[in-house]
Structure formats: structure tokens, C-alpha cells
Amino acid sequence: MPARHGGGEAATPSARPTGPVIRDFAPPAAPGPERIEGGHVLLERLDPQRHAEDLFAANQGQDWVWDYLGYGPFADLAGYRAWQTGMAARTDPYFYALRERTTGRVGGLASFMRIDPAHGVIEIGHIEIAPPMQRTPAATEAISLMIGWAFGAGYRRVEWKCDALNAPSRRAALRYGFTFEGIFRQHMIYKGRNRDTAWYAIIDRDWPALARAHQAWLDPKNFDASGRQRQSLSALTAG
């Protein structure tokens, strides 16, 4: 007898839908540019000799910035530089230091990770923005540049994941235009704690409209003489 499913009706080809055929897809290259340039920020391939000292100083006394990361805080510059050295030697995650153009100082890190060219999927993670760079156009532009690079290279999906308890990261994902896709319960253990992971993504067909929203937010005309935004990125990406 034929196998029966669910309500008891026999399975037939018409009852077994499949996804659309993907044509003309070529696996994109893995991340590789040593430098990605924006108007407010430069993304430089992580180099502990050039980047560790600035970032250690920017984070000093602000141990809370490490709360939702699997490492840190670091007791001294030597320990932090050693950690950066290990990360800089890897290609997944592929780390960038974020250098603010106005100050010339490095104010954060971010990486491409879980890089899967065969399926056109890449994640942006290990984001650590030091307090002086937080809530600045440079910080926003850095992530926008990384998303844009990924889709420009031919990736189909850019992911953002974070501890479900990390409210600032979840707000940031929505602000950039990522779509919330759900929570993986008991997904990880880090620093001896449970992590339920919130998943977000942008897919390639979403990006053109979101890219225009990002560009509109970064336009100098969107800021008044005091540097205050006229329109929020959240409003622009929601639209």
C-alpha cells in the first residue's frame, strides 16, 4: 500500500512542492579585500600591530562591551593583542578593524563569518563597537559597507545572529533592515551561560531598496548643523 501522510491521503507528485530552480548562480568569492572604503569609515583587514592598541584603549574600563561575546574582557594590552593575532590569522571569521575617518582612530571590529559560498550565504558577526564609535555614522556605514560588499560579490543571503537577550543587537538588526526569522532555543553555551539565538537575514532581492535607505540616511543632507539625524535609519528601512 502507498505510504500515507498527515490526513491520510496518498502522497503524489503534485503534493510534494519543491523550491524554484536557481539558474545562473555561481558561488561567490570568499571575502578578501584588504580594505573597504566609505565616507565616514575605513574597513582594514585586522592587523594587531596597527589596531590592537587603539581598540584596547577605547574599550578600557567598559567591560560591559564584552557581555554578549564569547571572549573578553582582556586584562591587558598584551592579552588583547594575542587574541587579535589569533583572529587575524583566520579566514573564517574574516576580521576588519573599523577606522573612523574624522579621528583616524580604530573604534571597532566586525567580521564576515560562517562563509558558505556554495550556497551564497554569509554572516556578519563578532561586532564590537567601542563606546566612542557607538551611535556614529561611521559605525552604521561600516555594517552597511559589509552588507553591500556581500551582495555585490554575489551572495544571496546575509545573516545576523545574536543572543536573544541582547536587546541592542536585536534593535540594530532591525534598524539595518534585517528580517527577524525566529529563535533557536538552547543554541549555544558561552562563558558558562545558555544562549538562545535570535536569527535575522537580508536576502538579495531585499537589498536594493535597503541600500537606497542606507544611502539616504548617510547623505550629509540627513544631518543638521549639530550632526543630529533628520530621518532615522529605522524609519527609512521600514519604508
Short mmCIF file of the C-alpha atoms (twelve columns), coordinates in Angstrom:
data_MODEL
# 
_entry.id   MODEL 
# 
loop_
_atom_site.group_PDB 
_atom_site.id 
_atom_site.type_symbol 
_atom_site.label_atom_id 
_atom_site.label_alt_id 
_atom_site.label_comp_id 
_atom_site.label_asym_id 
_atom_site.label_seq_id 
_atom_site.Cartn_x 
_atom_site.Cartn_y 
_atom_site.Cartn_z 
_atom_site.pdbx_PDB_model_num 
ATOM 1   C CA . MET A 1   0.000  0.000  0.000   1 
ATOM 2   C CA . PRO A 2   1.272  3.552  -0.642  1 
ATOM 3   C CA . ALA A 3   2.541  5.477  2.346   1 
ATOM 4   C CA . ARG A 4   0.043  7.879  3.824   1 
ATOM 5   C CA . HIS A 5   0.862  11.277 5.312   1 
ATOM 6   C CA . GLY A 6   -0.878 13.707 7.610   1 
ATOM 7   C CA . GLY A 7   -4.583 13.485 6.806   1 
ATOM 8   C CA . GLY A 8   -4.245 10.009 5.324   1 
ATOM 9   C CA . GLU A 9   -4.158 10.839 1.614   1 
ATOM 10  C CA . ALA A 10  -1.580 9.065  -0.510  1 
ATOM 11  C CA . ALA A 11  1.431  11.140 -1.489  1 
ATOM 12  C CA . THR A 12  1.503  12.194 -5.132  1 
ATOM 13  C CA . PRO A 13  3.974  14.277 -7.105  1 
ATOM 14  C CA . SER A 14  1.577  17.219 -7.044  1 
ATOM 15  C CA . ALA A 15  1.517  17.093 -3.220  1 
ATOM 16  C CA . ARG A 16  5.313  17.426 -2.965  1 
ATOM 17  C CA . PRO A 17  6.257  21.024 -3.843  1 
ATOM 18  C CA . THR A 18  9.878  21.958 -4.340  1 
ATOM 19  C CA . GLY A 19  11.646 25.308 -4.376  1 
ATOM 20  C CA . PRO A 20  12.278 27.290 -7.544  1 
ATOM 21  C CA . VAL A 21  15.236 26.262 -9.668  1 
ATOM 22  C CA . ILE A 22  18.220 28.568 -9.215  1 
ATOM 23  C CA . ARG A 23  19.700 29.479 -12.574 1 
ATOM 24  C CA . ASP A 24  22.918 31.310 -13.398 1 
ATOM 25  C CA . PHE A 25  24.229 31.172 -9.841  1 
ATOM 26  C CA . ALA A 26  27.988 30.973 -9.459  1 
ATOM 27  C CA . PRO A 27  29.418 30.576 -5.951  1 
ATOM 28  C CA . PRO A 28  30.861 33.964 -4.962  1 
ATOM 29  C CA . ALA A 29  34.410 34.512 -3.837  1 
ATOM 30  C CA . ALA A 30  35.289 34.346 -0.172  1 
ATOM 31  C CA . PRO A 31  35.936 37.709 1.454   1 
ATOM 32  C CA . GLY A 32  39.334 39.016 0.519   1 
ATOM 33  C CA . PRO A 33  39.627 42.780 0.074   1 
ATOM 34  C CA . GLU A 34  42.217 44.180 2.437   1 
ATOM 35  C CA . ARG A 35  40.338 47.478 2.586   1 
ATOM 36  C CA . ILE A 36  36.753 48.658 2.080   1 
ATOM 37  C CA . GLU A 37  36.353 52.425 1.953   1 
ATOM 38  C CA . GLY A 38  33.420 54.601 2.931   1 
ATOM 39  C CA . GLY A 39  32.882 58.283 3.502   1 
ATOM 40  C CA . HIS A 40  32.993 58.030 7.303   1 
ATOM 41  C CA . VAL A 41  34.940 54.825 7.895   1 
ATOM 42  C CA . LEU A 42  37.698 52.617 6.534   1 
ATOM 43  C CA . LEU A 43  37.493 48.860 6.984   1 
ATOM 44  C CA . GLU A 44  41.018 47.471 7.240   1 
ATOM 45  C CA . ARG A 45  41.968 43.808 7.377   1 
ATOM 46  C CA . LEU A 46  42.746 43.142 11.030  1 
ATOM 47  C CA . ASP A 47  46.400 43.725 11.911  1 
ATOM 48  C CA . PRO A 48  47.159 43.515 15.644  1 
ATOM 49  C CA . GLN A 49  50.254 45.691 15.308  1 
ATOM 50  C CA . ARG A 50  48.197 48.554 13.874  1 
ATOM 51  C CA . HIS A 51  44.839 48.025 15.537  1 
ATOM 52  C CA . ALA A 52  45.104 46.458 18.988  1 
ATOM 53  C CA . GLU A 53  46.365 49.472 20.932  1 
ATOM 54  C CA . ASP A 54  43.652 51.901 19.769  1 
ATOM 55  C CA . LEU A 55  40.846 49.451 20.422  1 
ATOM 56  C CA . PHE A 56  42.151 48.310 23.787  1 
ATOM 57  C CA . ALA A 57  42.298 51.939 24.901  1 
ATOM 58  C CA . ALA A 58  38.816 52.694 23.526  1 
ATOM 59  C CA . ASN A 59  37.314 49.762 25.446  1 
ATOM 60  C CA . GLN A 60  39.271 50.175 28.671  1 
ATOM 61  C CA . GLY A 61  37.032 50.410 31.707  1 
ATOM 62  C CA . GLN A 62  33.985 49.408 29.656  1 
ATOM 63  C CA . ASP A 63  33.843 45.681 30.389  1 
ATOM 64  C CA . TRP A 64  30.142 45.533 29.512  1 
ATOM 65  C CA . VAL A 65  31.005 45.703 25.799  1 
ATOM 66  C CA . TRP A 66  32.080 42.033 26.030  1 
ATOM 67  C CA . ASP A 67  28.930 40.744 27.747  1 
ATOM 68  C CA . TYR A 68  27.465 39.021 24.686  1 
ATOM 69  C CA . LEU A 69  30.728 37.923 23.064  1 
ATOM 70  C CA . GLY A 70  32.442 34.609 23.666  1 
ATOM 71  C CA . TYR A 71  35.689 36.278 24.777  1 
ATOM 72  C CA . GLY A 72  36.835 39.281 26.767  1 
ATOM 73  C CA . PRO A 73  37.223 41.412 28.729  1 
ATOM 74  C CA . PHE A 74  41.008 41.451 28.456  1 
ATOM 75  C CA . ALA A 75  43.185 42.299 31.443  1 
ATOM 76  C CA . ASP A 76  45.950 43.993 29.473  1 
ATOM 77  C CA . LEU A 77  47.039 45.054 26.003  1 
ATOM 78  C CA . ALA A 78  49.292 42.025 25.582  1 
ATOM 79  C CA . GLY A 79  46.380 39.659 26.114  1 
ATOM 80  C CA . TYR A 80  44.173 41.592 23.746  1 
ATOM 81  C CA . ARG A 81  46.864 41.744 21.075  1 
ATOM 82  C CA . ALA A 82  47.397 37.975 21.415  1 
ATOM 83  C CA . TRP A 83  43.663 37.407 20.854  1 
ATOM 84  C CA . GLN A 84  43.712 39.679 17.791  1 
ATOM 85  C CA . THR A 85  46.740 37.813 16.454  1 
ATOM 86  C CA . GLY A 86  44.817 34.547 16.563  1 
ATOM 87  C CA . MET A 87  41.819 36.067 14.835  1 
ATOM 88  C CA . ALA A 88  43.883 37.837 12.167  1 
ATOM 89  C CA . ALA A 89  45.371 34.513 11.099  1 
ATOM 90  C CA . ARG A 90  41.953 33.078 10.235  1 
ATOM 91  C CA . THR A 91  39.913 33.425 7.066   1 
ATOM 92  C CA . ASP A 92  36.614 32.484 8.751   1 
ATOM 93  C CA . PRO A 93  35.886 34.647 10.616  1 
ATOM 94  C CA . TYR A 94  37.487 37.277 8.386   1 
ATOM 95  C CA . PHE A 95  38.013 40.315 10.591  1 
ATOM 96  C CA . TYR A 96  38.083 44.011 9.795   1 
ATOM 97  C CA . ALA A 97  39.089 46.873 12.051  1 
ATOM 98  C CA . LEU A 98  36.895 49.953 11.708  1 
ATOM 99  C CA . ARG A 99  38.852 53.181 11.438  1 
ATOM 100 C CA . GLU A 100 36.894 56.408 11.784  1 
ATOM 101 C CA . ARG A 101 37.995 58.950 9.201   1 
ATOM 102 C CA . THR A 102 37.388 62.035 11.351  1 
ATOM 103 C CA . THR A 103 39.637 60.889 14.197  1 
ATOM 104 C CA . GLY A 104 41.877 58.409 12.398  1 
ATOM 105 C CA . ARG A 105 41.401 56.021 15.306  1 
ATOM 106 C CA . VAL A 106 40.223 52.424 15.265  1 
ATOM 107 C CA . GLY A 107 36.896 52.211 17.078  1 
ATOM 108 C CA . GLY A 108 35.551 48.744 16.422  1 
ATOM 109 C CA . LEU A 109 35.751 45.309 14.871  1 
ATOM 110 C CA . ALA A 110 33.416 43.276 12.687  1 
ATOM 111 C CA . SER A 111 33.828 40.113 10.667  1 
ATOM 112 C CA . PHE A 112 32.434 38.018 7.885   1 
ATOM 113 C CA . MET A 113 31.853 34.530 9.278   1 
ATOM 114 C CA . ARG A 114 30.175 31.200 8.584   1 
ATOM 115 C CA . ILE A 115 31.102 31.863 4.989   1 
ATOM 116 C CA . ASP A 116 29.320 29.431 2.655   1 
ATOM 117 C CA . PRO A 117 29.945 30.383 -0.987  1 
ATOM 118 C CA . ALA A 118 28.397 27.163 -2.329  1 
ATOM 119 C CA . HIS A 119 25.002 28.315 -1.053  1 
ATOM 120 C CA . GLY A 120 25.654 32.050 -1.288  1 
ATOM 121 C CA . VAL A 121 25.288 32.614 2.457   1 
ATOM 122 C CA . ILE A 122 27.460 34.761 4.709   1 
ATOM 123 C CA . GLU A 123 27.069 36.178 8.217   1 
ATOM 124 C CA . ILE A 124 28.245 39.460 9.731   1 
ATOM 125 C CA . GLY A 125 29.270 38.895 13.332  1 
ATOM 126 C CA . HIS A 126 31.857 39.381 16.079  1 
ATOM 127 C CA . ILE A 127 30.746 43.011 16.044  1 
ATOM 128 C CA . GLU A 128 32.366 45.001 18.835  1 
ATOM 129 C CA . ILE A 129 31.994 48.757 18.654  1 
ATOM 130 C CA . ALA A 130 33.830 50.695 21.367  1 
ATOM 131 C CA . PRO A 131 31.807 53.383 23.175  1 
ATOM 132 C CA . PRO A 132 33.441 56.351 21.349  1 
ATOM 133 C CA . MET A 133 32.319 54.985 17.972  1 
ATOM 134 C CA . GLN A 134 28.871 53.813 19.023  1 
ATOM 135 C CA . ARG A 135 25.898 55.685 17.560  1 
ATOM 136 C CA . THR A 136 28.033 57.402 14.918  1 
ATOM 137 C CA . PRO A 137 27.657 57.465 11.123  1 
ATOM 138 C CA . ALA A 138 30.972 55.599 10.922  1 
ATOM 139 C CA . ALA A 139 29.596 52.628 12.878  1 
ATOM 140 C CA . THR A 140 26.449 52.468 10.760  1 
ATOM 141 C CA . GLU A 141 28.341 52.861 7.500   1 
ATOM 142 C CA . ALA A 142 30.753 50.058 8.406   1 
ATOM 143 C CA . ILE A 143 27.986 47.465 8.593   1 
ATOM 144 C CA . SER A 144 26.269 48.903 5.525   1 
ATOM 145 C CA . LEU A 145 29.522 48.555 3.566   1 
ATOM 146 C CA . MET A 146 29.880 44.934 4.620   1 
ATOM 147 C CA . ILE A 147 26.325 44.089 3.592   1 
ATOM 148 C CA . GLY A 148 26.838 45.869 0.292   1 
ATOM 149 C CA . TRP A 149 30.123 44.076 -0.350  1 
ATOM 150 C CA . ALA A 150 28.482 40.689 0.237   1 
ATOM 151 C CA . PHE A 151 25.632 41.260 -2.195  1 
ATOM 152 C CA . GLY A 152 27.957 42.912 -4.683  1 
ATOM 153 C CA . ALA A 153 30.145 39.801 -4.588  1 
ATOM 154 C CA . GLY A 154 27.157 37.593 -5.423  1 
ATOM 155 C CA . TYR A 155 25.963 36.278 -2.059  1 
ATOM 156 C CA . ARG A 156 22.225 35.545 -1.868  1 
ATOM 157 C CA . ARG A 157 21.752 35.878 1.888   1 
ATOM 158 C CA . VAL A 158 23.424 37.894 4.650   1 
ATOM 159 C CA . GLU A 159 22.747 36.762 8.208   1 
ATOM 160 C CA . TRP A 160 22.866 38.448 11.613  1 
ATOM 161 C CA . LYS A 161 22.648 36.371 14.787  1 
ATOM 162 C CA . CYS A 162 22.842 37.357 18.418  1 
ATOM 163 C CA . ASP A 163 21.941 36.299 21.927  1 
ATOM 164 C CA . ALA A 164 18.171 36.662 22.163  1 
ATOM 165 C CA . LEU A 165 18.726 38.694 25.356  1 
ATOM 166 C CA . ASN A 166 20.960 41.207 23.559  1 
ATOM 167 C CA . ALA A 167 18.381 43.941 23.016  1 
ATOM 168 C CA . PRO A 168 20.778 46.497 21.444  1 
ATOM 169 C CA . SER A 169 21.943 43.991 18.821  1 
ATOM 170 C CA . ARG A 170 18.381 42.999 18.017  1 
ATOM 171 C CA . ARG A 171 17.389 46.643 17.579  1 
ATOM 172 C CA . ALA A 172 20.407 47.201 15.358  1 
ATOM 173 C CA . ALA A 173 19.489 44.260 13.113  1 
ATOM 174 C CA . LEU A 174 16.026 45.687 12.519  1 
ATOM 175 C CA . ARG A 175 17.448 49.181 12.033  1 
ATOM 176 C CA . TYR A 176 19.652 47.932 9.191   1 
ATOM 177 C CA . GLY A 177 16.667 46.201 7.610   1 
ATOM 178 C CA . PHE A 178 17.304 42.595 8.592   1 
ATOM 179 C CA . THR A 179 14.182 40.449 8.891   1 
ATOM 180 C CA . PHE A 180 13.645 38.528 12.131  1 
ATOM 181 C CA . GLU A 181 13.356 34.814 11.378  1 
ATOM 182 C CA . GLY A 182 12.989 33.212 14.789  1 
ATOM 183 C CA . ILE A 183 14.827 31.985 17.868  1 
ATOM 184 C CA . PHE A 184 16.904 28.819 18.174  1 
ATOM 185 C CA . ARG A 185 16.420 27.765 21.779  1 
ATOM 186 C CA . GLN A 186 19.429 26.475 23.743  1 
ATOM 187 C CA . HIS A 187 21.550 27.029 20.677  1 
ATOM 188 C CA . MET A 188 24.902 27.653 22.385  1 
ATOM 189 C CA . ILE A 189 26.808 27.720 25.651  1 
ATOM 190 C CA . TYR A 190 29.267 30.583 26.098  1 
ATOM 191 C CA . LYS A 191 31.026 31.836 29.205  1 
ATOM 192 C CA . GLY A 192 29.170 29.053 31.018  1 
ATOM 193 C CA . ARG A 193 25.772 30.542 30.142  1 
ATOM 194 C CA . ASN A 194 22.943 29.373 27.928  1 
ATOM 195 C CA . ARG A 195 22.315 31.280 24.715  1 
ATOM 196 C CA . ASP A 196 19.060 31.286 22.819  1 
ATOM 197 C CA . THR A 197 19.968 32.752 19.435  1 
ATOM 198 C CA . ALA A 198 17.852 35.260 17.511  1 
ATOM 199 C CA . TRP A 199 18.247 34.904 13.723  1 
ATOM 200 C CA . TYR A 200 17.920 37.748 11.209  1 
ATOM 201 C CA . ALA A 201 18.669 37.937 7.492   1 
ATOM 202 C CA . ILE A 202 18.589 40.124 4.406   1 
ATOM 203 C CA . ILE A 203 18.258 38.369 1.050   1 
ATOM 204 C CA . ASP A 204 19.434 39.650 -2.297  1 
ATOM 205 C CA . ARG A 205 16.059 40.816 -3.557  1 
ATOM 206 C CA . ASP A 206 15.596 42.935 -0.405  1 
ATOM 207 C CA . TRP A 207 18.911 44.723 -0.678  1 
ATOM 208 C CA . PRO A 208 18.378 47.267 -3.499  1 
ATOM 209 C CA . ALA A 209 15.616 49.073 -1.597  1 
ATOM 210 C CA . LEU A 210 17.501 48.784 1.694   1 
ATOM 211 C CA . ALA A 211 20.686 50.071 0.053   1 
ATOM 212 C CA . ARG A 212 18.812 53.189 -1.066  1 
ATOM 213 C CA . ALA A 213 17.571 53.659 2.507   1 
ATOM 214 C CA . HIS A 214 21.109 53.339 3.848   1 
ATOM 215 C CA . GLN A 215 22.398 55.845 1.297   1 
ATOM 216 C CA . ALA A 216 19.619 58.279 2.168   1 
ATOM 217 C CA . TRP A 217 20.484 58.055 5.859   1 
ATOM 218 C CA . LEU A 218 24.208 58.576 5.220   1 
ATOM 219 C CA . ASP A 219 23.590 61.553 2.926   1 
ATOM 220 C CA . PRO A 220 25.066 64.677 4.592   1 
ATOM 221 C CA . LYS A 221 21.715 66.404 4.000   1 
ATOM 222 C CA . ASN A 222 20.178 63.991 6.515   1 
ATOM 223 C CA . PHE A 223 22.122 65.668 9.341   1 
ATOM 224 C CA . ASP A 224 21.676 69.147 10.731  1 
ATOM 225 C CA . ALA A 225 24.471 71.535 11.673  1 
ATOM 226 C CA . SER A 226 24.840 69.810 15.051  1 
ATOM 227 C CA . GLY A 227 25.120 66.374 13.466  1 
ATOM 228 C CA . ARG A 228 21.645 65.253 14.502  1 
ATOM 229 C CA . GLN A 229 19.826 62.994 12.066  1 
ATOM 230 C CA . ARG A 230 16.719 64.328 10.362  1 
ATOM 231 C CA . GLN A 231 15.345 60.885 9.491   1 
ATOM 232 C CA . SER A 232 16.212 57.723 11.364  1 
ATOM 233 C CA . LEU A 233 17.572 54.687 9.544   1 
ATOM 234 C CA . SER A 234 14.810 52.631 11.152  1 
ATOM 235 C CA . ALA A 235 12.164 54.799 9.504   1 
ATOM 236 C CA . LEU A 236 13.904 54.658 6.155   1 
ATOM 237 C CA . THR A 237 14.383 50.883 6.133   1 
ATOM 238 C CA . ALA A 238 10.841 50.308 7.371   1 
ATOM 239 C CA . GLY A 239 9.603  52.343 4.445   1 
# 
